[in-house]
Amino acid sequence: MDLFSVPAPDSAIQRVNELTRLIDHYNHEYYMNDRSEISDFEFDALLRELIELEQQYPELASPTSPTRRVGGEVNKTFKQVQHRFPMLSLGNTYSIEEIEEFEARTRRLLDGTPFTYTCELKYDGVAIGLTYRHGQLIQAVTRGNGAVGDDITSNARTIPTIPLKLQGSYPDDFEARGEVVYPFDAFEAMNRQREADGDEPFANPRNAASGSLKLQNSAECAKRKLMFCMYFMMLPNDNENPSPSLDLSSHYSRLESAKQMGFKVQPYIKECNDINDIKAFIDYWDKERWNLPFGIDGVVIKVNQTDLWDRLGMTAKSPRWAIAYKFKAERVSTPLLEVTYQVGRTGIVTPVANMEPVWLGGTTVRRATLNNADFMANLDIREGDHLLVEKGGEIIPKIVGIDPDFRKPDARPIAYTQVCPVCGTPLVRAQGEAGFYCPNQDGCIPQLIGHLEHFVARKAMDIDSLGTERLKLLYDKGLINNVADLYDLTPAMLIGLENDKTSIQEKGAENILQAIEKSKQVPFERVLFALGIRHVGEVGAKKLVRYFGNIDALLAATVMELTMVEDMGEVTAIEVHDYLSNPNHRAIIERLRAAGLQMEAVDNRISNRLQGLTIVVSGVFEHFSRDEIKASIEQHGGKAGGSISGKTSYLLAGAKVGPEKLKKAEKLGVKLLTEQEYMDMIG
């Protein structure tokens, strides 16, 4: 506490406690029991009063205060966390016959031991794990790869159905696992608002939920109205009951106990005795799933008695005591209204089917990609056709065919556009490529904005203060037409800029200019990647820099010399040569050089201990992240390979190493390295 601060009076302490109790109660009734005891206006007034008291007396702000649900914490990097208990995947099937085999195998393995099953809905959302100690939420982590996930605690605190402080009896230390879903009504409302604001709507609730959990500002996550539903309780030692007052002997009883602790648990879970009960549950929800307020993509069947799980054991990837039945994709027919075209950053023009809105898999579908000209030709899409649209689980709606019942005899084929829909430039199609593209990369607005977005991206120049809306604002005001213009910006040019989407004030301008100045230290390979040359990704840029060393050698290179670069084919070599030969691009590069950007490779090698070795990395490591260990290989003169081949020297295998990589390494005789052996190699 500040030595000069005034302690909170007893009256403030009492009022904070009373407001906390009331708000927690009203929240619980609203989100858990669907009962609203006061108006939104009255609830907001209580919350505002609590916020003001906590601001006046910061020492009264508890980590479990309901004001934490409002958000406001900014998290620019989501720390990766090792799961205490691996988050395994379940075996999936679309076949009732395989469910019958699972049930028969379970009975055979348990050999007469009495048991039951639980059947529950398989949410179509994002799996997370919540750690509780002494009744308080300590940490929230995404599933990630099952071994390592992202710490999203600040965002998880904003979800009303995640208890910050537990009620009644509870284990002193456990993990609650469940799914974060986006209820349909909240998802549709958000998408309507995004469309009204001119933003691209989200494809489906699952993607929106996933993106919301990774928002940097937790206050923005709080606006998304996400829902968490618990489906699993993980105890440090499943063979012991840490809370004798709780019945934790079965999966079903654990979830019933979780309800009393304050968790939202699906009310649809059912205890089943045999395969007939299981099939009845599946049949019922295959029809009724569309009447739910959120998305599901199947049913999960588990052996109910937790003390039998160890006896049933595990396969390499999933437990033998549980299986997931996935519902087949839903398919609908809807009229095609028109085909429009979108232009991407690299100029690729993508056809889009605009259809009569139709409810499909929990969302209203209005648009779906037609991929490219070949796809349209193969489907033989004609004017007035009805399209067959399919969506299953998390899959983005896709067009799978034409409904022949609605084809008119005189229907005319739809010809693919010959010119760019934005700038009118005739489209071209490179040999061996599926898509047409607009070659006017320096004058086509979507490409210009796309190039700017790519240039400032984290893996490129990492100018994090310039998002899409600010870039559009600067472009619309005539301040930037290419990436070099960014380095001519001044405070006077930026302060006071605004439109209906964003504005830049003094602090914002300072942040932008500081980020631009910092970008001058970005190494040459990332500068080259940031230029956005077609077919040149991060790896390709790195190989070009390693081979040529500096921008002058690269500018002077012929197509033949470019093909000498490792894995550089002729098509990519021509693209690089054409880009660097363009006078406009050369002028931009010279301006970037004059601004102080790095145009020469810096030898950051620590040693040559790995000289001539190609090492493929797979799995999770104790002392390195995946990116760190790959950088380490290059710092010691080696090459970090992407896939196993006859040229691979070693497979550096961490925990949860990819089984396919392991299998291929054994087949080709590639030696395995442990993390410790690697560390010994580099000294």
Summary of the structure (lengths in Angstrom):
residues: 683
radius of gyration: 28.8
end to end distance: 46.7
largest distance: 86.3
contacts: 2083
relative contact order: 0.07
helix: 39%
strand: 21%
